[in-house]
């Protein structure tokens, strides 16, 4: 397979550069141009990659694929522009600031059925998550009874003087839940299905930004599975933990391999309910020391383009469902919804 698909990257910060690395490892892709407001012409120190300061000049280049790694306020606009230029588009999560943002994108996507649109819900590609999903589908653990998830870090991480947009409501649209907790929301949907009843408390009382630093949600599916979620920017020891309790056992996902390396070792513990275990059942823990998620995510995107296969993880439909659930968590706290005039 030759590198016959030319790629442009809109947004060349930490994530854009990381995407660049894995894009060029794929045999179908070759990055030919990037844009970022911090760049000037040919400012990438790479003679084979053009640079721009605005996405519109990037789109004037002869490219086939667009990766959107931009702040939430402009990501939908650039995604739409890419589709309208006839480009396959990969956009980082979240799809935008609001549910309406992703609905507008889907409206344009429907007009271009020959193009592939994918969203970067990267956690679905971690081996621990994929192994857990296989176990739930193929083992005798039984249906899900409940889920308990905590995903947190110690603050809103700033990657430089121009990256404080994550704490600006006008730009970001939301705080820790929309920025990081959306991964846990997406995984809970993946493991349990859609949630019908939602209660929440949302707060910005610690960091006092215009976006939340803590969100607590209690959710229930139509089948009766209950999920408890805590998305937080006051977790002094960074933590990723998802417990999935089933009729005949449980799965615990702990730690997640990430660029920061701060969430601990990625493990999956499987517990089998015994007839008389007295709270100490048989269990087995698997450790994961390799993160294939970035390369596998791009591979699914490339395969969908070159072979016409469907997007299984991170489709626009998935992105819409996850954004709707995030929005419902915000709206389930009437004080928070009223304070920020949310459209509920």
Secondary structure per residue as TSV (DSSP state, phi and psi in degrees):
chain	resnum	aa	ss	phi	psi
A	1	X	-	360.0	132.1
A	2	X	-	-98.5	163.9
A	3	X	-	-80.5	74.5
A	4	X	-	-96.2	-0.8
A	5	X	E	-111.2	115.6
A	6	X	E	-86.9	130.6
A	7	X	E	-113.0	137.5
A	8	X	E	-115.4	142.4
A	9	X	E	-116.7	117.2
A	10	X	E	-95.9	108.7
A	11	X	-	104.8	107.2
A	12	X	-	-122.0	51.8
A	13	X	S	-92.0	-149.3
A	14	X	H	-58.5	-48.3
A	15	X	H	-70.9	-42.1
A	16	X	H	-59.8	-41.4
A	17	X	H	-68.9	-36.9
A	18	X	H	-66.9	-41.5
A	19	X	H	-60.1	-42.5
A	20	X	H	-54.0	-45.7
A	21	X	H	-57.6	-47.7
A	22	X	H	-79.7	-29.4
A	23	X	H	-59.0	-46.9
A	24	X	T	-74.6	-11.5
A	25	X	T	-79.6	-17.0
A	26	X	S	-85.8	135.2
A	27	X	T	-67.2	-18.2
A	28	X	T	-89.6	-17.0
A	29	X	E	-112.5	149.9
A	30	X	E	-148.1	120.1
A	31	X	E	-72.5	125.5
A	32	X	E	-116.5	-15.4
A	33	X	E	-158.4	147.1
A	34	X	E	-136.3	159.2
A	35	X	E	-140.0	148.0
A	36	X	-	-165.5	145.8
A	37	X	T	-65.9	-16.7
A	38	X	T	-86.6	-6.7
A	39	X	-	-95.5	155.8
A	40	X	-	-120.8	178.1
A	41	X	T	-57.2	129.8
A	42	X	T	53.1	47.5
A	43	X	-	-102.4	13.1
A	44	X	S	-96.6	-1.3
A	45	X	S	59.4	32.4
A	46	X	-	-140.9	112.1
A	47	X	T	-65.8	-15.7
A	48	X	T	-95.9	-1.2
A	49	X	S	-125.2	124.4
A	50	X	E	-82.3	154.8
A	51	X	E	-129.5	150.6
A	52	X	E	-141.3	158.8
A	53	X	S	-97.9	-7.6
A	54	X	S	-142.1	144.9
A	55	X	H	-65.9	-26.7
A	56	X	H	-65.3	-38.2
A	57	X	H	-72.9	-30.0
A	58	X	H	-61.9	-41.9
A	59	X	H	-71.1	-12.9
A	60	X	T	-77.9	-12.1
A	61	X	S	-78.7	162.8
A	62	X	-	-84.6	91.2
A	63	X	-	-127.2	160.3
A	64	X	S	-109.5	-26.8
A	65	X	E	-134.3	139.2
A	66	X	E	-121.3	127.6
A	67	X	E	-103.2	126.9
A	68	X	E	-107.6	112.2
A	69	X	-	-125.6	55.3
A	70	X	-	-117.3	165.2
A	71	X	-	-57.0	158.8
A	72	X	H	-62.1	-29.2
A	73	X	H	-71.9	-29.1
A	74	X	H	-108.1	-15.7
A	75	X	H	-55.6	-44.6
A	76	X	H	-63.0	-40.3
A	77	X	H	-60.0	-44.7
A	78	X	H	-72.1	-36.8
A	79	X	H	-60.1	-46.3
A	80	X	H	-62.2	-44.3
A	81	X	H	-60.5	-39.7
A	82	X	H	-63.8	-45.8
A	83	X	H	-61.7	-41.7
A	84	X	H	-67.2	-22.6
A	85	X	T	-87.6	3.1
A	86	X	T	82.8	26.9
A	87	X	-	-104.3	145.4
A	88	X	E	-73.3	138.9
A	89	X	E	-127.4	133.1
A	90	X	E	-115.8	120.6
A	91	X	E	-118.8	136.1
A	92	X	E	-66.0	157.8
A	93	X	S	-77.3	158.4
A	94	X	S	-74.8	165.3
A	95	X	S	-66.0	-14.7
A	96	X	-	170.2	-160.3
A	97	X	S	-88.4	-27.1
A	98	X	S	-139.7	168.5
A	99	X	H	-61.9	-37.5
A	100	X	H	-61.2	-33.3
A	101	X	H	-57.9	-49.5
A	102	X	H	-71.0	-31.9
A	103	X	H	-64.5	-37.5
A	104	X	H	-64.6	-41.1
A	105	X	H	-62.6	-44.5
A	106	X	H	-63.3	-35.2
A	107	X	H	-59.2	-40.0
A	108	X	H	-74.9	-39.2
A	109	X	H	-56.2	-41.0
A	110	X	T	-62.9	-24.2
A	111	X	T	-81.4	-8.7
A	112	X	-	-131.6	66.4
A	113	X	T	-65.6	-13.9
A	114	X	T	-84.9	-6.6
A	115	X	S	-100.3	150.2
A	116	X	-	-101.0	128.7
A	117	X	E	-120.7	128.7
A	118	X	E	-137.8	145.2
A	119	X	E	-113.0	146.5
A	120	X	E	-85.0	70.9
A	121	X	-	-89.9	76.0
A	122	X	G	-60.3	-31.6
A	123	X	G	-65.7	-22.1
A	124	X	G	-64.3	-18.2
A	125	X	G	-98.2	1.3
A	126	X	S	-72.6	140.0
A	127	X	H	-60.5	-35.1
A	128	X	H	-63.2	-40.8
A	129	X	H	-67.4	-43.8
A	130	X	H	-66.3	-38.4
A	131	X	H	-67.1	-38.9
A	132	X	H	-63.8	-40.8
A	133	X	H	-64.8	-40.7
A	134	X	H	-61.9	-41.9
A	135	X	H	-61.5	-43.0
A	136	X	H	-65.6	-32.4
A	137	X	H	-81.9	-31.1
A	138	X	H	-118.6	-6.3
A	139	X	S	-102.8	-177.6
A	140	X	S	-99.1	25.3
A	141	X	-	-66.4	-25.8
A	142	X	-	89.2	-178.6
A	143	X	S	-69.3	158.6
A	144	X	E	-72.9	131.2
A	145	X	E	-94.0	-49.4
A	146	X	E	-157.0	164.5
A	147	X	E	-133.3	142.9
A	148	X	E	-130.6	120.3
A	149	X	E	-129.4	133.9
A	150	X	E	-126.8	126.8
A	151	X	E	-136.9	113.5
A	152	X	E	-152.3	156.5
A	153	X	-	-136.1	174.8
A	154	X	S	-86.8	-12.6
A	155	X	S	-170.6	176.8
A	156	X	-	-82.7	110.8
A	157	X	-	-73.3	128.0
A	158	X	-	-104.3	130.9
A	159	X	-	-101.8	18.6
A	160	X	S	145.9	175.4
A	161	X	T	-65.0	-22.2
A	162	X	T	-99.6	11.4
A	163	X	-	-116.8	20.7
A	164	X	G	-82.0	11.9
A	165	X	G	-63.0	-21.6
A	166	X	G	-65.8	-18.0
A	167	X	G	-108.2	12.0
A	168	X	-	-107.9	109.1
A	169	X	H	-57.1	-38.0
A	170	X	H	-62.9	-31.7
A	171	X	H	-92.0	-47.2
A	172	X	H	-83.3	-36.5
A	173	X	S	87.3	-24.1
A	174	X	S	-168.3	175.0
A	175	X	S	-106.1	-126.8
A	176	X	H	-62.5	-33.1
A	177	X	I	-66.1	-46.4
A	178	X	I	-74.4	-33.6
A	179	X	I	-81.0	-47.0
A	180	X	I	-118.0	-45.0
A	181	X	I	-61.3	-19.9
A	182	X	H	-58.5	-29.5
A	183	X	H	-63.3	-44.5
A	184	X	H	-68.1	-39.1
A	185	X	H	-58.6	-44.8
A	186	X	H	-63.7	-41.2
A	187	X	H	-67.7	-38.0
A	188	X	H	-62.7	-39.0
A	189	X	H	-63.7	-41.4
A	190	X	H	-60.9	-42.4
A	191	X	H	-86.0	-29.6
A	192	X	H	-117.4	-16.1
A	193	X	-	96.9	-164.1
A	194	X	-	-84.4	143.7
A	195	X	E	-100.2	135.9
A	196	X	E	-105.4	-34.0
A	197	X	E	-113.8	131.7
A	198	X	E	-139.6	133.4
A	199	X	E	-128.6	148.3
A	200	X	E	-156.4	160.9
A	201	X	E	-128.3	129.4
A	202	X	E	-126.8	136.3
A	203	X	E	-146.6	147.9
A	204	X	-	-124.0	29.2
A	205	X	T	-75.3	-13.4
A	206	X	T	-91.3	-59.4
A	207	X	T	-84.1	-18.6
A	208	X	-	59.5	33.0
A	209	X	-	-82.0	178.3
A	210	X	S	-82.4	1.0
A	211	X	S	-121.2	161.6
A	212	X	-	-71.2	146.2
A	213	X	S	-108.5	-7.4
A	214	X	E	-148.8	137.4
A	215	X	E	-137.1	128.2
A	216	X	E	-119.1	125.5
A	217	X	E	-131.3	142.1
A	218	X	E	-122.4	118.3
A	219	X	E	-131.0	152.8
A	220	X	E	-139.9	138.2
A	221	X	E	-85.0	169.7
A	222	X	T	-64.2	-25.3
A	223	X	T	-84.0	-4.2
A	224	X	-	98.1	0.9
A	225	X	-	-71.8	133.3
A	226	X	E	-112.1	135.7
A	227	X	E	-122.3	135.3
A	228	X	E	-115.2	124.2
A	229	X	E	-123.7	134.4
A	230	X	E	-127.7	113.1
A	231	X	E	-108.3	122.9
A	232	X	E	-144.3	145.6
A	233	X	S	-111.3	21.9
A	234	X	-	-126.7	35.9
A	235	X	-	-99.4	95.0
A	236	X	S	-63.6	-34.4
A	237	X	S	-99.6	108.0
A	238	X	-	-50.7	140.6
A	239	X	E	-147.2	136.6
A	240	X	E	-128.4	121.0
A	241	X	E	-151.7	125.6
A	242	X	E	-133.0	117.0
A	243	X	E	-103.9	127.3
A	244	X	E	-118.2	107.2
A	245	X	E	-96.9	130.4
A	246	X	E	-118.8	177.0
A	247	X	T	-58.9	-38.0
A	248	X	T	-119.8	18.0
A	249	X	E	163.6	-162.0
A	250	X	E	-156.4	159.0
A	251	X	E	-126.7	132.7
A	252	X	E	-120.0	117.9
A	253	X	E	-99.5	123.0
A	254	X	E	-133.1	133.8
A	255	X	-	75.5	154.7
A	256	X	-	-147.6	129.0
A	257	X	-	-69.0	122.7
A	258	X	-	-141.2	170.6
A	259	X	T	-61.3	-33.9
A	260	X	T	-77.6	-19.8
A	261	X	-	60.5	23.1
A	262	X	-	-103.8	0.6
A	263	X	S	-100.3	8.8
A	264	X	-	83.8	176.6
A	265	X	-	-63.9	135.8
A	266	X	E	-80.9	121.5
A	267	X	E	-136.9	157.8
A	268	X	E	-128.5	120.4
A	269	X	E	-107.8	126.1
A	270	X	E	-107.9	130.6
A	271	X	E	-118.5	130.8
A	272	X	E	-110.0	123.5
A	273	X	-	-65.1	129.3
A	274	X	-	-99.7	170.7
A	275	X	S	-74.4	-27.8
A	276	X	S	-152.4	63.0
A	277	X	-	-89.3	-12.0
A	278	X	T	53.5	37.0
A	279	X	T	82.1	6.6
A	280	X	-	-130.6	70.2
A	281	X	-	-77.8	171.8
A	282	X	E	-67.8	134.3
A	283	X	E	-144.4	158.8
A	284	X	E	-141.2	133.2
A	285	X	E	-114.5	131.5
A	286	X	E	-109.7	132.8
A	287	X	E	-101.7	139.9
A	288	X	E	-116.7	124.1
A	289	X	-	-114.9	4.2
A	290	X	-	-132.5	138.4
A	291	X	-	-110.7	101.4
A	292	X	-	-90.4	2.6
A	293	X	H	-62.4	-42.2
A	294	X	H	-67.0	-43.6
A	295	X	H	-72.9	-39.8
A	296	X	H	-67.9	-35.0
A	297	X	H	-63.8	-44.6
A	298	X	H	-68.3	-34.8
A	299	X	H	-63.6	-41.0
A	300	X	H	-62.7	-39.9
A	301	X	H	-62.9	-47.3
A	302	X	H	-63.4	-41.1
A	303	X	H	-64.5	-39.3
A	304	X	H	-62.0	-37.1
A	305	X	H	-72.5	-48.3
A	306	X	H	-81.8	-26.6
A	307	X	H	-117.5	-3.0
A	308	X	-	73.8	22.8
A	309	X	-	-82.1	162.8
A	310	X	-	-81.8	151.9
A	311	X	-	-76.9	118.8
A	312	X	-	-89.4	-32.1
A	313	X	S	-129.2	122.7
A	314	X	S	89.9	25.7
A	315	X	-	-69.8	165.3
A	316	X	H	-63.4	-31.8
A	317	X	H	-64.4	-45.4
A	318	X	H	-60.5	-44.3
A	319	X	H	-60.4	-41.1
A	320	X	H	-64.1	-47.0
A	321	X	H	-61.4	-41.5
A	322	X	H	-69.6	-40.4
A	323	X	H	-64.9	-37.6
A	324	X	H	-63.1	-39.4
A	325	X	H	-69.1	-41.2
A	326	X	H	-58.3	-45.1
A	327	X	H	-61.5	-40.3
A	328	X	H	-67.9	-31.7
A	329	X	H	-65.4	-45.1
A	330	X	H	-58.6	-46.4
A	331	X	H	-73.6	-20.0
A	332	X	T	-70.9	-15.8
A	333	X	S	-97.8	100.6
A	334	X	H	-61.7	-33.1
A	335	X	H	-66.3	-43.1
A	336	X	H	-66.5	-43.1
A	337	X	H	-63.3	-40.1
A	338	X	H	-70.3	-39.9
A	339	X	H	-59.1	-38.3
A	340	X	T	-109.1	12.8
A	341	X	T	52.4	48.1
A	342	X	-	-73.0	146.0
A	343	X	-	-84.7	98.2
A	344	X	-	-112.5	360.0
